[in-house]
Structure formats: C-alpha cells, structure tokens
Amino acid sequence: MIQTLLVSSSRDFFSHLESIFAENDVGVTWAESGSKALSMVSDQPFDLIIADETLRDLTGLDLAKKVISINPMLNLAIVSALSPHDFHEASEGLGILMQLPPAPEKLDAEKLLKHLKTILILTRKTI
C-alpha cells in the first residue's frame, strides 16, 4: 500500500486528494505543521509527502529542503501559486515530483497518483 503524508494546517485543504487516495487504497496520514511532518518522516516510512504552500511554521518549499536532508529518496509534491517557471527556479535541486495548484482538484490527484505509481514501479518491488 502506498503511504502518503499530507501536510496542511487545514484538513479540508486536501479533501479532493484524500478522497481519490481512499478510492485507490492509498494510506493517508496528516501533519498540521512542518515540524510535525519532519518528526513523522524520521519515524515512519512514506512514499509521498504533499505539502501546502504555507504551513504554520514553514513554507512548503522550506519543508521540502528539510525533508531531503532526512531522506533524499522521498517523493514530494508541493502546492504553489508560482508560475511553473518560477516554481522550477525556486525548487531546483529538491527533486520535487510535482507542483500542485493552490486548490488541488480531483484531476490533480489522479495525475499525481499516476506519476507516483510509475516511479514506485520503476524504483522498487511492487505497489
């Protein structure tokens, strides 16, 4: 089973993602802050972390920088209102799987899950 950590101060923010993940047998764990997420990443295995653009204590990109120092192989998706070019410039070298729009919808969740499954198939045993 794919294990995902959703990081946002509002559980409603990722409701579309959570419903698509539930339909696809993807485990979902929540963290309400960047520091909580970092603690959880150190203790639990996750296949994907999805972070809101702005958290209580960090930005999503700042969280990504800290996460890769703990586990550089973790897949990350970050919500960002930046243009794709500006997001690429800001996140270069962080290995972010995907930029999500400020209000992720069902189609965004489906696209993200498809990308993640492809990566997991290529990099490890099974899903």
N, C-alpha and C positions, 0 to 999 in steps of 0.2 A: 504494500500500500504506500502510495506517495504521502509524505508528511510535509505539511505546509505551516509556516508561521506567518500570521497576519499581524502587522504592527500598525496600530492606529489608536488614537485616544477615543475614537467613536466606533463602536461595533457596527453601527448602521452603515458606515462608510463603505465597507467591503461586502455588503449584503448580496449583490449580484455575483460576486466571485464565490462567496461561501455557498450559495445555492447551486451553482454549476459544479463546484467541487464535491458537494454532497451527492449530486447525481452521478458523479464519476468515481465514487469510492475513494476520495482524497481526504485524508485526515487533516483537520484544521485545529490549530492551537492559536490562541490570542495573546498578544502582549500590548499593554496600553502605553508603553514608553520605550525609548531606545535602550535605556539601561536595563530594563526588564528583559527585552529581547536579547541583549548581549549575554546576560546571565543564562538565559534559556539555551542559547546557541552553544554555550560552553558545556552544558549538561545533557542536552538531548540532540539526537540526530534529526536533521531536517533536510528535505530535498530542495525546498524553495522557501525563500523569505520574500514577502511582499510588504513594502513599507510605504506608508502615507508620506506625502511630500513634507509635511510639517508635523513633528511629534512634540510632546510636552517638553522634551529635553534636548532634542537633536533635529536636524533635518534628515530626510530620507537618505540623501547622499552622504551625510556625515555618518549615519548608521552603516551604510554600505562600506565606507572606508574602514570602520572599526571591525565589521564582520569579517572582511577579507584578511585582517590580521589574525583572527582566530581560526578561520577555516577558508582558505582561498578557493576551495573547490565548491563552495555553496553557490547555488543559483539564486540570483537576486532579481527582483522586479521592483522598480521604484515609480511611484506616482509623481508626475512632474508637469507643470504648466509650461515649462520651457519649450521652445521650438525644438524639433528633432536635432537640428544642427547645434544649438546651444546646449542641449542635453548631452549630446555626444562629446562636446568640448569639456563640459563640467564633469562627466563621468568617465572620461577616457582612462583606461588602465584599471578600471574597477571590475571589469568582466561582467557587467550587468546584462542579464539576459534580455530584458525588455523594459522600455519606458511605457507606463500606463497613463492614460489621460486623467485629469483631475476628478472625473466622476466615472470610474470604470463600470462598463456595462457588460451584459451577457456575452456579446461578441468578443470583447477584450479578454474575458475569462477563458472563453473557448480557444482563442488564438494562443494565449499564454500556456494553457494546458497542453495544446498540441506541440508547441515548441519544447516544453519541458519533457514531455514523453519521448520525443525524438532524441533529446540529449541524454536522457536516462537510459534509453535503449542502446545508444552508442557508447556510453561510458561505464555501464555496469550490467550485471546479470539480467534481472527482469524488473518489471514494474509491479 
